[in-house]
């Protein structure tokens, strides 16, 4: 039973790959049609679309790797063996993870409040993407991924910038009565939750120092030892991550107390509760978790694995696309008004509904001994119910869409730039070149046998 549960850890990755790739391509089409949007909103749309594509390709290679080896820990990074670890599959998976990281470093610089307010911003970001990709991807492979957390340091841009934007505009709403500031702080909070919510649920483990317990286990299990610099970078990232979540949680509780609850308050409250449960679960299974350090490694318990799949993987594979597409539709990043745009927008909504339903059913089947006949009937009923409400939900969502740029101009200064279409295409092509480069460099390193 335990062995079977380990095999279910990445069962959702094929679904996630399809969802992220499909949403990324459809979002790219919708953004390219939104020529009347503000310059920072269009750049944000292109960036988010390519981040989804990079994630989809990363999950694709995770899925292929899962067919070749059964992992013995909580991720596809561990215990591959030489015959799988030093191959094109692993190189490509890590390379697309680098692309995802670069995208997350670029996005906070332009959205929701653009820090780079220059007419040449598209060229600056496009060149930055190419330079970072040319350096990070080969560096990661050359060093055998032993500087993994150093490579993840660009995530700091999102934590620091979005948290600062959230605090500034939250204070603007609460202390100065700037009602339009709520739109900006909401987007900053949603982006933090979308990309980092899967880590926020471990806030109490990080705050209490129990993350060292897991770090010790994974150091034993990991096929590649992390350097001291990488370990220090991981500790720094965890500290900033914890501070970012607590700032978000306290800010939303303050706003809920003064102005009433909101969807973001419910999400942050749920993550706060999950953090407490994860802390208690760690205490209960402490002996099991620390076994790798004290003696031979024991398999993680079935209850621990099940809770990991239901919480972390649900947020990773379902929460990210749902929150990201909500931001793109709600805050006027994509164009869904015309005929073709409306069709693609509705297709996006239907895809999210179908995939969310099927994923929830998959999670139920992984945990509970429910016959497939029953879950299939529940899935069919759920799909029928959701489709009935889909058109109304999408119409309401798009009709109430708000421009973040206009909200910013009500409380702060934001320049208007008329950026040429060729510059938007240059930025998008830069992301495409990075995608192709990740494929090519991974294949070349595999053919050369750099680590043989």
Secondary structure as the mmCIF struct_conf table of DSSP 4:
data_model
#
loop_
_struct_conf.conf_type_id
_struct_conf.id
_struct_conf.beg_label_comp_id
_struct_conf.beg_label_asym_id
_struct_conf.beg_label_seq_id
_struct_conf.end_label_comp_id
_struct_conf.end_label_asym_id
_struct_conf.end_label_seq_id
HELX_RH_AL_P HELX_RH_AL_P1 UNK A 2 UNK A 7
TURN_TY1_P TURN_TY1_P1 UNK A 8 UNK A 12
HELX_RH_AL_P HELX_RH_AL_P2 UNK A 13 UNK A 33
TURN_TY1_P TURN_TY1_P2 UNK A 35 UNK A 36
BEND BEND1 UNK A 37 UNK A 37
HELX_RH_AL_P HELX_RH_AL_P3 UNK A 39 UNK A 68
BEND BEND2 UNK A 72 UNK A 75
TURN_TY1_P TURN_TY1_P3 UNK A 76 UNK A 77
STRN STRN1 UNK A 78 UNK A 78
HELX_RH_AL_P HELX_RH_AL_P4 UNK A 82 UNK A 85
TURN_TY1_P TURN_TY1_P4 UNK A 86 UNK A 86
BEND BEND3 UNK A 87 UNK A 87
HELX_RH_AL_P HELX_RH_AL_P5 UNK A 88 UNK A 107
TURN_TY1_P TURN_TY1_P5 UNK A 108 UNK A 110
BEND BEND4 UNK A 111 UNK A 113
BEND BEND5 UNK A 115 UNK A 115
TURN_TY1_P TURN_TY1_P6 UNK A 119 UNK A 120
HELX_RH_AL_P HELX_RH_AL_P6 UNK A 121 UNK A 142
TURN_TY1_P TURN_TY1_P7 UNK A 143 UNK A 147
HELX_RH_AL_P HELX_RH_AL_P7 UNK A 148 UNK A 151
HELX_RH_3T_P HELX_RH_3T_P1 UNK A 152 UNK A 154
HELX_RH_AL_P HELX_RH_AL_P8 UNK A 155 UNK A 176
TURN_TY1_P TURN_TY1_P8 UNK A 179 UNK A 180
HELX_RH_AL_P HELX_RH_AL_P9 UNK A 181 UNK A 200
TURN_TY1_P TURN_TY1_P9 UNK A 201 UNK A 202
HELX_RH_AL_P HELX_RH_AL_P10 UNK A 203 UNK A 208
TURN_TY1_P TURN_TY1_P10 UNK A 209 UNK A 210
HELX_RH_AL_P HELX_RH_AL_P11 UNK A 211 UNK A 221
STRN STRN2 UNK A 222 UNK A 222
BEND BEND6 UNK A 223 UNK A 224
HELX_LH_PP_P HELX_LH_PP_P1 UNK A 225 UNK A 227
HELX_RH_AL_P HELX_RH_AL_P12 UNK A 228 UNK A 259
HELX_RH_AL_P HELX_RH_AL_P13 UNK A 263 UNK A 284
TURN_TY1_P TURN_TY1_P11 UNK A 285 UNK A 285
HELX_RH_AL_P HELX_RH_AL_P14 UNK A 286 UNK A 289
TURN_TY1_P TURN_TY1_P12 UNK A 290 UNK A 290
HELX_RH_AL_P HELX_RH_AL_P15 UNK A 291 UNK A 294
BEND BEND7 UNK A 295 UNK A 296
HELX_LH_PP_P HELX_LH_PP_P2 UNK A 297 UNK A 301
HELX_RH_AL_P HELX_RH_AL_P16 UNK A 302 UNK A 308
HELX_RH_PI_P HELX_RH_PI_P1 UNK A 309 UNK A 313
HELX_RH_AL_P HELX_RH_AL_P17 UNK A 314 UNK A 314
HELX_RH_PI_P HELX_RH_PI_P2 UNK A 315 UNK A 319
HELX_RH_AL_P HELX_RH_AL_P18 UNK A 320 UNK A 330
TURN_TY1_P TURN_TY1_P13 UNK A 331 UNK A 332
BEND BEND8 UNK A 334 UNK A 334
BEND BEND9 UNK A 337 UNK A 338
HELX_RH_AL_P HELX_RH_AL_P19 UNK A 339 UNK A 367
BEND BEND10 UNK A 368 UNK A 368
HELX_RH_AL_P HELX_RH_AL_P20 UNK A 372 UNK A 399
TURN_TY1_P TURN_TY1_P14 UNK A 400 UNK A 400
HELX_RH_AL_P HELX_RH_AL_P21 UNK A 404 UNK A 411
BEND BEND11 UNK A 412 UNK A 412
HELX_RH_AL_P HELX_RH_AL_P22 UNK A 421 UNK A 448
TURN_TY1_P TURN_TY1_P15 UNK A 449 UNK A 451
#
